[in-house]
Amino acid sequence: MPMEKIEVIERIKKLKSEKNAVILAHYYTNPEIQDICDFIGDSLGLSQEAGKTDAKIILFCGVNFMAETASIISPKKKVLVPDITAGCSLAESVTGEDLAEWKANNPDGIIVSYVNTTADVKAHSDICCTSANALKVVESIPQDKKILFVPDRHLGKYISIKSGRDMELWFGDCCVHDRFNSRMIMDMAALYPEADILIHPESSCSGDPAILNMPNAYFYSTSGMVRHAASSNKRQFIIATEKEIIHHMQKVIPGKEFIPINAQAICGHMKKATLEKALFTLETEQPEIKVPEDIRKKAWIPIKRMLEL
């Protein structure tokens, strides 16, 4: 590692100690960020860690909606991000105004929002879900209730198939997972017949019966992928999500082989967090993500309902 990078890391460590700060990083961030973080995980898991820590400052390395969720759960802590422009095609596909309009037309309907949404969208939702618990959330809703599932159409279709519920699906998607089609999965399965295939349900193949019925294909959240690979007797895994999770898998599960479904499966927004930006953010305590209190209170309700299930 270049001496310049080592010096930046040492300065980050010093500031963390001086300012009582922690660094949270998503699995999709650059390896250099993963290697200096205090906690690594998926969006909700990291926000829950934010709630547990007694640190005064949280540097959230991911995309902005994740930092918003941390601010909702931990309003008394200062939540910082390395780059205020780190957006998300999925979160940006729906607005609170969209949901208010749907609710006006469907007053008895239930809006289920994936946690990969903005605070404003959460504030207009009835209950949130993660990719790991979406099935449980949908199954908890009375059969006579109309459901709008936002914003990921692929995850929504997958849950609709698994639950047997006919839901209205918002037409949103993750620009990375939308590329993972059925042909890609089958081609990789032919190349690596002994491998387990771990697929994120945001992928465009998640509603295809041919993929759903493959004996060695499993649909998981990012954290679920890590747990499966750690507990499996298999030695080889095809990973159908953003490729940077493999850096973490190789660290915590040595001796196994992890093959990206596509070497170009990269989220550019996640890569905006760099060591240099992390240092600058800790020095200046900017940019800060702060959810307005009126929105925060409303957004906390659907998150709390999810956590209580």
Short mmCIF file of the C-alpha atoms (twelve columns), coordinates in Angstrom:
data_MODEL
# 
_entry.id   MODEL 
# 
loop_
_atom_site.group_PDB 
_atom_site.id 
_atom_site.type_symbol 
_atom_site.label_atom_id 
_atom_site.label_alt_id 
_atom_site.label_comp_id 
_atom_site.label_asym_id 
_atom_site.label_seq_id 
_atom_site.Cartn_x 
_atom_site.Cartn_y 
_atom_site.Cartn_z 
_atom_site.pdbx_PDB_model_num 
ATOM 1   C CA . MET A 1   0.000   0.000   0.000   1 
ATOM 2   C CA . PRO A 2   1.381   3.465   -0.896  1 
ATOM 3   C CA . MET A 3   2.699   5.509   2.031   1 
ATOM 4   C CA . GLU A 4   0.127   8.222   1.269   1 
ATOM 5   C CA . LYS A 5   -2.724  5.764   1.855   1 
ATOM 6   C CA . ILE A 6   -1.169  4.503   5.086   1 
ATOM 7   C CA . GLU A 7   -0.895  8.068   6.372   1 
ATOM 8   C CA . VAL A 8   -4.551  8.745   5.518   1 
ATOM 9   C CA . ILE A 9   -5.628  5.599   7.373   1 
ATOM 10  C CA . GLU A 10  -3.611  6.590   10.440  1 
ATOM 11  C CA . ARG A 11  -5.186  10.057  10.446  1 
ATOM 12  C CA . ILE A 12  -8.655  8.515   10.149  1 
ATOM 13  C CA . LYS A 13  -7.945  6.248   13.123  1 
ATOM 14  C CA . LYS A 14  -6.725  9.195   15.181  1 
ATOM 15  C CA . LEU A 15  -9.803  11.287  14.401  1 
ATOM 16  C CA . LYS A 16  -12.138 8.393   15.161  1 
ATOM 17  C CA . SER A 17  -10.636 8.142   18.633  1 
ATOM 18  C CA . GLU A 18  -10.585 11.891  19.265  1 
ATOM 19  C CA . LYS A 19  -14.163 12.456  18.100  1 
ATOM 20  C CA . ASN A 20  -15.771 9.236   19.362  1 
ATOM 21  C CA . ALA A 21  -16.751 8.231   15.836  1 
ATOM 22  C CA . VAL A 22  -17.485 4.911   14.141  1 
ATOM 23  C CA . ILE A 23  -17.355 4.007   10.474  1 
ATOM 24  C CA . LEU A 24  -20.126 1.879   8.973   1 
ATOM 25  C CA . ALA A 25  -19.637 0.423   5.493   1 
ATOM 26  C CA . HIS A 26  -21.923 -1.444  3.139   1 
ATOM 27  C CA . TYR A 27  -20.745 -4.659  1.477   1 
ATOM 28  C CA . TYR A 28  -20.661 -2.833  -1.881  1 
ATOM 29  C CA . THR A 29  -18.134 -0.159  -0.908  1 
ATOM 30  C CA . ASN A 30  -14.503 -0.108  -2.011  1 
ATOM 31  C CA . PRO A 31  -12.275 -2.698  -0.282  1 
ATOM 32  C CA . GLU A 32  -10.134 0.087   1.191   1 
ATOM 33  C CA . ILE A 33  -13.238 1.407   2.990   1 
ATOM 34  C CA . GLN A 34  -14.336 -2.052  4.117   1 
ATOM 35  C CA . ASP A 35  -10.902 -2.622  5.620   1 
ATOM 36  C CA . ILE A 36  -11.080 0.440   7.913   1 
ATOM 37  C CA . CYS A 37  -14.723 0.223   8.963   1 
ATOM 38  C CA . ASP A 38  -15.920 -0.752  12.425  1 
ATOM 39  C CA . PHE A 39  -19.020 -2.519  11.122  1 
ATOM 40  C CA . ILE A 40  -19.832 -3.927  7.688   1 
ATOM 41  C CA . GLY A 41  -23.241 -5.129  6.595   1 
ATOM 42  C CA . ASP A 42  -26.425 -4.430  4.663   1 
ATOM 43  C CA . SER A 43  -28.395 -1.199  4.879   1 
ATOM 44  C CA . LEU A 44  -30.713 -2.071  7.760   1 
ATOM 45  C CA . GLY A 45  -28.107 -4.029  9.699   1 
ATOM 46  C CA . LEU A 46  -25.781 -1.038  9.618   1 
ATOM 47  C CA . SER A 47  -28.521 1.318   10.784  1 
ATOM 48  C CA . GLN A 48  -29.237 -1.040  13.672  1 
ATOM 49  C CA . GLU A 49  -25.534 -0.975  14.558  1 
ATOM 50  C CA . ALA A 50  -25.781 2.814   14.481  1 
ATOM 51  C CA . GLY A 51  -28.527 2.582   17.075  1 
ATOM 52  C CA . LYS A 52  -26.479 0.301   19.339  1 
ATOM 53  C CA . THR A 53  -23.229 2.250   19.357  1 
ATOM 54  C CA . ASP A 54  -22.500 4.925   21.949  1 
ATOM 55  C CA . ALA A 55  -20.414 6.868   19.413  1 
ATOM 56  C CA . LYS A 56  -21.379 10.495  18.906  1 
ATOM 57  C CA . ILE A 57  -20.495 10.525  15.206  1 
ATOM 58  C CA . ILE A 58  -21.412 7.947   12.573  1 
ATOM 59  C CA . LEU A 59  -19.592 8.019   9.250   1 
ATOM 60  C CA . PHE A 60  -21.892 6.047   6.966   1 
ATOM 61  C CA . CYS A 61  -20.145 4.741   3.856   1 
ATOM 62  C CA . GLY A 62  -22.859 3.625   1.468   1 
ATOM 63  C CA . VAL A 63  -25.547 5.640   -0.286  1 
ATOM 64  C CA . ASN A 64  -27.592 8.468   1.158   1 
ATOM 65  C CA . PHE A 65  -30.877 6.676   1.862   1 
ATOM 66  C CA . MET A 66  -28.940 4.338   4.174   1 
ATOM 67  C CA . ALA A 67  -27.563 7.274   6.132   1 
ATOM 68  C CA . GLU A 68  -31.112 8.658   6.351   1 
ATOM 69  C CA . THR A 69  -32.276 5.403   7.943   1 
ATOM 70  C CA . ALA A 70  -29.453 5.668   10.472  1 
ATOM 71  C CA . SER A 71  -30.567 9.224   11.246  1 
ATOM 72  C CA . ILE A 72  -34.165 8.039   11.694  1 
ATOM 73  C CA . ILE A 73  -33.111 5.345   14.165  1 
ATOM 74  C CA . SER A 74  -30.440 7.461   15.919  1 
ATOM 75  C CA . PRO A 75  -31.644 11.086  15.826  1 
ATOM 76  C CA . LYS A 76  -29.286 12.294  18.566  1 
ATOM 77  C CA . LYS A 77  -26.166 11.178  16.728  1 
ATOM 78  C CA . LYS A 78  -24.412 13.083  13.980  1 
ATOM 79  C CA . VAL A 79  -24.592 11.047  10.773  1 
ATOM 80  C CA . LEU A 80  -22.001 11.929  8.134   1 
ATOM 81  C CA . VAL A 81  -21.456 10.690  4.566   1 
ATOM 82  C CA . PRO A 82  -18.250 10.854  2.499   1 
ATOM 83  C CA . ASP A 83  -20.078 12.058  -0.627  1 
ATOM 84  C CA . ILE A 84  -23.462 13.782  -0.656  1 
ATOM 85  C CA . THR A 85  -23.999 12.791  -4.312  1 
ATOM 86  C CA . ALA A 86  -24.070 9.043   -3.552  1 
ATOM 87  C CA . GLY A 87  -27.568 8.270   -4.804  1 
ATOM 88  C CA . CYS A 88  -29.502 5.147   -5.782  1 
ATOM 89  C CA . SER A 89  -31.539 4.416   -8.916  1 
ATOM 90  C CA . LEU A 90  -33.941 2.293   -6.878  1 
ATOM 91  C CA . ALA A 91  -34.566 4.782   -4.073  1 
ATOM 92  C CA . GLU A 92  -34.947 7.618   -6.554  1 
ATOM 93  C CA . SER A 93  -37.636 5.805   -8.584  1 
ATOM 94  C CA . VAL A 94  -40.435 6.704   -6.145  1 
ATOM 95  C CA . THR A 95  -41.365 9.748   -4.031  1 
ATOM 96  C CA . GLY A 96  -43.529 10.398  -1.028  1 
ATOM 97  C CA . GLU A 97  -45.850 12.364  -3.296  1 
ATOM 98  C CA . ASP A 98  -46.322 9.263   -5.464  1 
ATOM 99  C CA . LEU A 99  -47.380 7.261   -2.417  1 
ATOM 100 C CA . ALA A 100 -49.687 9.995   -1.129  1 
ATOM 101 C CA . GLU A 101 -51.490 9.945   -4.486  1 
ATOM 102 C CA . TRP A 102 -51.843 6.147   -4.414  1 
ATOM 103 C CA . LYS A 103 -53.142 6.258   -0.832  1 
ATOM 104 C CA . ALA A 104 -55.727 8.880   -1.771  1 
ATOM 105 C CA . ASN A 105 -57.032 6.498   -4.436  1 
ATOM 106 C CA . ASN A 106 -56.694 3.416   -2.205  1 
ATOM 107 C CA . PRO A 107 -57.456 4.583   1.351   1 
ATOM 108 C CA . ASP A 108 -57.705 1.027   2.708   1 
ATOM 109 C CA . GLY A 109 -54.619 -0.202  0.864   1 
ATOM 110 C CA . ILE A 110 -51.308 -1.062  2.512   1 
ATOM 111 C CA . ILE A 111 -48.016 0.365   1.261   1 
ATOM 112 C CA . VAL A 112 -45.040 -1.919  1.843   1 
ATOM 113 C CA . SER A 113 -41.771 -0.100  1.293   1 
ATOM 114 C CA . TYR A 114 -38.402 -1.747  0.893   1 
ATOM 115 C CA . VAL A 115 -35.848 -0.137  3.228   1 
ATOM 116 C CA . ASN A 116 -33.968 0.943   0.095   1 
ATOM 117 C CA . THR A 117 -36.078 4.098   -0.043  1 
ATOM 118 C CA . THR A 118 -35.811 7.697   1.072   1 
ATOM 119 C CA . ALA A 119 -37.017 8.933   4.445   1 
ATOM 120 C CA . ASP A 120 -39.866 10.767  2.716   1 
ATOM 121 C CA . VAL A 121 -41.080 7.521   1.103   1 
ATOM 122 C CA . LYS A 122 -40.860 5.691   4.428   1 
ATOM 123 C CA . ALA A 123 -42.904 8.483   6.009   1 
ATOM 124 C CA . HIS A 124 -45.738 7.741   3.554   1 
ATOM 125 C CA . SER A 125 -45.562 3.958   4.032   1 
ATOM 126 C CA . ASP A 126 -47.471 1.593   6.298   1 
ATOM 127 C CA . ILE A 127 -44.658 -0.880  6.905   1 
ATOM 128 C CA . CYS A 128 -41.083 -1.369  5.720   1 
ATOM 129 C CA . CYS A 129 -39.270 -4.561  4.800   1 
ATOM 130 C CA . THR A 130 -35.843 -5.846  3.893   1 
ATOM 131 C CA . SER A 131 -35.083 -8.396  1.202   1 
ATOM 132 C CA . ALA A 132 -34.626 -10.905 4.038   1 
ATOM 133 C CA . ASN A 133 -37.951 -10.314 5.789   1 
ATOM 134 C CA . ALA A 134 -40.174 -9.090  2.920   1 
ATOM 135 C CA . LEU A 135 -41.992 -12.422 2.703   1 
ATOM 136 C CA . LYS A 136 -42.790 -12.374 6.419   1 
ATOM 137 C CA . VAL A 137 -43.987 -8.765  6.193   1 
ATOM 138 C CA . VAL A 138 -46.306 -9.445  3.253   1 
ATOM 139 C CA . GLU A 139 -47.682 -12.618 4.845   1 
ATOM 140 C CA . SER A 140 -48.569 -10.604 7.972   1 
ATOM 141 C CA . ILE A 141 -50.986 -8.394  6.023   1 
ATOM 142 C CA . PRO A 142 -54.674 -9.480  5.970   1 
ATOM 143 C CA . GLN A 143 -55.700 -11.201 2.738   1 
ATOM 144 C CA . ASP A 144 -58.446 -8.691  2.025   1 
ATOM 145 C CA . LYS A 145 -56.034 -5.755  1.925   1 
ATOM 146 C CA . LYS A 146 -54.715 -4.375  -1.345  1 
ATOM 147 C CA . ILE A 147 -50.929 -4.076  -1.281  1 
ATOM 148 C CA . LEU A 148 -48.633 -1.684  -3.116  1 
ATOM 149 C CA . PHE A 149 -45.032 -2.925  -2.978  1 
ATOM 150 C CA . VAL A 150 -42.406 -0.249  -3.647  1 
ATOM 151 C CA . PRO A 151 -40.055 0.352   -5.254  1 
ATOM 152 C CA . ASP A 152 -38.294 -2.795  -6.554  1 
ATOM 153 C CA . ARG A 153 -40.405 -4.654  -9.108  1 
ATOM 154 C CA . HIS A 154 -38.122 -7.708  -9.148  1 
ATOM 155 C CA . LEU A 155 -38.133 -8.186  -5.378  1 
ATOM 156 C CA . GLY A 156 -41.886 -7.541  -5.421  1 
ATOM 157 C CA . LYS A 157 -42.471 -10.200 -8.064  1 
ATOM 158 C CA . TYR A 158 -40.344 -12.696 -6.159  1 
ATOM 159 C CA . ILE A 159 -42.318 -12.072 -2.954  1 
ATOM 160 C CA . SER A 160 -45.612 -12.230 -4.853  1 
ATOM 161 C CA . ILE A 161 -44.689 -15.686 -6.173  1 
ATOM 162 C CA . LYS A 162 -43.484 -16.934 -2.791  1 
ATOM 163 C CA . SER A 163 -46.466 -15.569 -0.862  1 
ATOM 164 C CA . GLY A 164 -49.182 -16.154 -3.450  1 
ATOM 165 C CA . ARG A 165 -50.318 -12.541 -2.950  1 
ATOM 166 C CA . ASP A 166 -51.403 -10.476 -5.932  1 
ATOM 167 C CA . MET A 167 -49.648 -7.177  -5.238  1 
ATOM 168 C CA . GLU A 168 -49.407 -3.965  -7.200  1 
ATOM 169 C CA . LEU A 169 -45.714 -3.460  -7.957  1 
ATOM 170 C CA . TRP A 170 -43.936 -0.163  -8.417  1 
ATOM 171 C CA . PHE A 171 -41.799 -0.062  -11.569 1 
ATOM 172 C CA . GLY A 172 -38.417 0.533   -9.981  1 
ATOM 173 C CA . ASP A 173 -35.174 -1.416  -10.036 1 
ATOM 174 C CA . CYS A 174 -31.527 -1.412  -8.997  1 
ATOM 175 C CA . CYS A 175 -29.388 -0.540  -12.020 1 
ATOM 176 C CA . VAL A 176 -26.879 -3.241  -10.996 1 
ATOM 177 C CA . HIS A 177 -29.217 -6.145  -10.198 1 
ATOM 178 C CA . ASP A 178 -31.473 -5.427  -13.150 1 
ATOM 179 C CA . ARG A 179 -28.653 -6.709  -15.393 1 
ATOM 180 C CA . PHE A 180 -28.694 -10.211 -13.883 1 
ATOM 181 C CA . ASN A 181 -30.976 -12.093 -16.268 1 
ATOM 182 C CA . SER A 182 -31.888 -15.780 -16.453 1 
ATOM 183 C CA . ARG A 183 -29.560 -16.544 -19.372 1 
ATOM 184 C CA . MET A 184 -26.616 -15.181 -17.387 1 
ATOM 185 C CA . ILE A 185 -27.498 -17.414 -14.422 1 
ATOM 186 C CA . MET A 186 -27.883 -20.543 -16.565 1 
ATOM 187 C CA . ASP A 187 -24.656 -19.894 -18.465 1 
ATOM 188 C CA . MET A 188 -22.708 -19.572 -15.216 1 
ATOM 189 C CA . ALA A 189 -24.387 -22.675 -13.806 1 
ATOM 190 C CA . ALA A 190 -23.172 -24.616 -16.867 1 
ATOM 191 C CA . LEU A 191 -19.625 -23.319 -16.398 1 
ATOM 192 C CA . TYR A 192 -19.559 -24.151 -12.678 1 
ATOM 193 C CA . PRO A 193 -21.908 -27.119 -12.163 1 
ATOM 194 C CA . GLU A 194 -20.680 -27.820 -8.605  1 
ATOM 195 C CA . ALA A 195 -21.205 -24.262 -7.379  1 
ATOM 196 C CA . ASP A 196 -24.087 -22.908 -5.344  1 
ATOM 197 C CA . ILE A 197 -25.588 -19.833 -7.004  1 
ATOM 198 C CA . LEU A 198 -26.428 -17.051 -4.550  1 
ATOM 199 C CA . ILE A 199 -28.816 -14.533 -6.093  1 
ATOM 200 C CA . HIS A 200 -30.107 -11.258 -4.719  1 
ATOM 201 C CA . PRO A 201 -33.910 -11.077 -5.198  1 
ATOM 202 C CA . GLU A 202 -33.543 -7.600  -6.734  1 
ATOM 203 C CA . SER A 203 -32.183 -9.423  -9.806  1 
ATOM 204 C CA . SER A 204 -34.306 -9.433  -12.962 1 
ATOM 205 C CA . CYS A 205 -34.366 -13.255 -12.978 1 
ATOM 206 C CA . SER A 206 -36.044 -13.490 -9.568  1 
ATOM 207 C CA . GLY A 207 -39.485 -14.130 -11.042 1 
ATOM 208 C CA . ASP A 208 -38.396 -16.805 -13.521 1 
ATOM 209 C CA . PRO A 209 -39.674 -20.288 -12.522 1 
ATOM 210 C CA . ALA A 210 -36.713 -21.893 -14.301 1 
ATOM 211 C CA . ILE A 211 -34.317 -20.110 -11.945 1 
ATOM 212 C CA . LEU A 212 -36.522 -20.452 -8.877  1 
ATOM 213 C CA . ASN A 213 -36.593 -24.216 -9.386  1 
ATOM 214 C CA . MET A 214 -32.872 -24.698 -9.927  1 
ATOM 215 C CA . PRO A 215 -31.666 -27.034 -7.145  1 
ATOM 216 C CA . ASN A 216 -28.438 -25.119 -6.524  1 
ATOM 217 C CA . ALA A 217 -29.849 -21.574 -6.806  1 
ATOM 218 C CA . TYR A 218 -30.651 -19.642 -3.625  1 
ATOM 219 C CA . PHE A 219 -32.171 -16.183 -3.223  1 
ATOM 220 C CA . TYR A 220 -30.710 -14.170 -0.363  1 
ATOM 221 C CA . SER A 221 -30.120 -10.728 1.001   1 
ATOM 222 C CA . THR A 222 -26.451 -9.761  1.059   1 
ATOM 223 C CA . SER A 223 -26.085 -10.850 4.690   1 
ATOM 224 C CA . GLY A 224 -27.887 -14.086 3.842   1 
ATOM 225 C CA . MET A 225 -25.341 -14.811 1.123   1 
ATOM 226 C CA . VAL A 226 -22.505 -14.494 3.617   1 
ATOM 227 C CA . ARG A 227 -24.230 -16.801 6.106   1 
ATOM 228 C CA . HIS A 228 -24.993 -19.426 3.434   1 
ATOM 229 C CA . ALA A 229 -21.421 -19.502 2.154   1 
ATOM 230 C CA . ALA A 230 -20.040 -19.747 5.687   1 
ATOM 231 C CA . SER A 231 -22.255 -22.684 6.678   1 
ATOM 232 C CA . SER A 232 -22.293 -24.600 3.378   1 
ATOM 233 C CA . ASN A 233 -20.116 -27.628 2.652   1 
ATOM 234 C CA . LYS A 234 -19.706 -26.372 -0.913  1 
ATOM 235 C CA . ARG A 235 -16.360 -24.862 -1.875  1 
ATOM 236 C CA . GLN A 236 -17.477 -22.792 -4.845  1 
ATOM 237 C CA . PHE A 237 -20.117 -20.042 -5.077  1 
ATOM 238 C CA . ILE A 238 -21.430 -17.889 -7.906  1 
ATOM 239 C CA . ILE A 239 -22.369 -14.486 -6.492  1 
ATOM 240 C CA . ALA A 240 -25.192 -12.603 -8.207  1 
ATOM 241 C CA . THR A 241 -24.982 -9.241  -6.528  1 
ATOM 242 C CA . GLU A 242 -22.595 -6.266  -6.576  1 
ATOM 243 C CA . LYS A 243 -19.149 -7.817  -6.813  1 
ATOM 244 C CA . GLU A 244 -17.492 -5.996  -3.894  1 
ATOM 245 C CA . ILE A 245 -19.197 -8.281  -1.387  1 
ATOM 246 C CA . ILE A 246 -16.681 -10.896 -2.498  1 
ATOM 247 C CA . HIS A 247 -13.892 -8.917  -0.805  1 
ATOM 248 C CA . HIS A 248 -15.654 -9.397  2.522   1 
ATOM 249 C CA . MET A 249 -16.463 -13.054 1.823   1 
ATOM 250 C CA . GLN A 250 -12.842 -13.856 1.052   1 
ATOM 251 C CA . LYS A 251 -11.772 -12.262 4.331   1 
ATOM 252 C CA . VAL A 252 -14.273 -14.005 6.606   1 
ATOM 253 C CA . ILE A 253 -14.607 -17.312 4.711   1 
ATOM 254 C CA . PRO A 254 -11.073 -18.189 3.552   1 
ATOM 255 C CA . GLY A 255 -10.453 -21.282 1.462   1 
ATOM 256 C CA . LYS A 256 -13.603 -21.015 -0.633  1 
ATOM 257 C CA . GLU A 257 -13.983 -19.652 -4.161  1 
ATOM 258 C CA . PHE A 258 -16.364 -16.817 -4.952  1 
ATOM 259 C CA . ILE A 259 -17.149 -16.065 -8.585  1 
ATOM 260 C CA . PRO A 260 -18.920 -12.834 -9.579  1 
ATOM 261 C CA . ILE A 261 -21.837 -13.376 -11.921 1 
ATOM 262 C CA . ASN A 262 -20.494 -10.402 -13.849 1 
ATOM 263 C CA . ALA A 263 -17.144 -8.697  -13.270 1 
ATOM 264 C CA . GLN A 264 -18.768 -5.413  -14.308 1 
ATOM 265 C CA . ALA A 265 -21.454 -5.636  -11.593 1 
ATOM 266 C CA . ILE A 266 -20.395 -2.377  -9.991  1 
ATOM 267 C CA . CYS A 267 -22.422 0.312   -8.220  1 
ATOM 268 C CA . GLY A 268 -20.682 3.580   -9.029  1 
ATOM 269 C CA . HIS A 269 -22.464 5.416   -6.218  1 
ATOM 270 C CA . MET A 270 -21.147 2.999   -3.601  1 
ATOM 271 C CA . LYS A 271 -17.651 3.589   -4.922  1 
ATOM 272 C CA . LYS A 272 -17.858 7.319   -4.195  1 
ATOM 273 C CA . ALA A 273 -16.699 6.640   -0.637  1 
ATOM 274 C CA . THR A 274 -12.892 6.796   -0.607  1 
ATOM 275 C CA . LEU A 275 -10.276 7.014   2.115   1 
ATOM 276 C CA . GLU A 276 -9.534  10.632  1.237   1 
ATOM 277 C CA . LYS A 277 -13.209 11.617  1.397   1 
ATOM 278 C CA . ALA A 278 -13.648 9.738   4.655   1 
ATOM 279 C CA . LEU A 279 -10.767 11.677  6.174   1 
ATOM 280 C CA . PHE A 280 -12.064 15.034  4.952   1 
ATOM 281 C CA . THR A 281 -15.541 14.245  6.296   1 
ATOM 282 C CA . LEU A 282 -14.223 13.375  9.751   1 
ATOM 283 C CA . GLU A 283 -12.077 16.526  9.760   1 
ATOM 284 C CA . THR A 284 -14.903 18.876  8.763   1 
ATOM 285 C CA . GLU A 285 -17.893 16.874  10.077  1 
ATOM 286 C CA . GLN A 286 -19.581 17.526  6.752   1 
ATOM 287 C CA . PRO A 287 -21.652 16.551  4.775   1 
ATOM 288 C CA . GLU A 288 -24.209 15.674  7.453   1 
ATOM 289 C CA . ILE A 289 -27.426 13.765  6.852   1 
ATOM 290 C CA . LYS A 290 -30.202 14.960  9.134   1 
ATOM 291 C CA . VAL A 291 -33.808 13.917  8.605   1 
ATOM 292 C CA . PRO A 292 -36.275 16.672  9.607   1 
ATOM 293 C CA . GLU A 293 -38.044 15.714  12.825  1 
ATOM 294 C CA . ASP A 294 -41.568 15.672  11.364  1 
ATOM 295 C CA . ILE A 295 -40.496 13.271  8.602   1 
ATOM 296 C CA . ARG A 296 -38.329 11.268  10.989  1 
ATOM 297 C CA . LYS A 297 -41.231 10.568  13.352  1 
ATOM 298 C CA . LYS A 298 -43.474 9.415   10.500  1 
ATOM 299 C CA . ALA A 299 -40.708 7.320   8.891   1 
ATOM 300 C CA . TRP A 300 -39.908 5.593   12.183  1 
ATOM 301 C CA . ILE A 301 -43.445 4.128   12.416  1 
ATOM 302 C CA . PRO A 302 -43.182 1.692   9.424   1 
ATOM 303 C CA . ILE A 303 -39.635 0.755   10.439  1 
ATOM 304 C CA . LYS A 304 -40.795 0.017   13.996  1 
ATOM 305 C CA . ARG A 305 -43.691 -2.104  12.685  1 
ATOM 306 C CA . MET A 306 -41.238 -4.154  10.660  1 
ATOM 307 C CA . LEU A 307 -38.874 -4.642  13.589  1 
ATOM 308 C CA . GLU A 308 -41.755 -5.761  15.820  1 
ATOM 309 C CA . LEU A 309 -42.682 -8.649  13.504  1 
# 
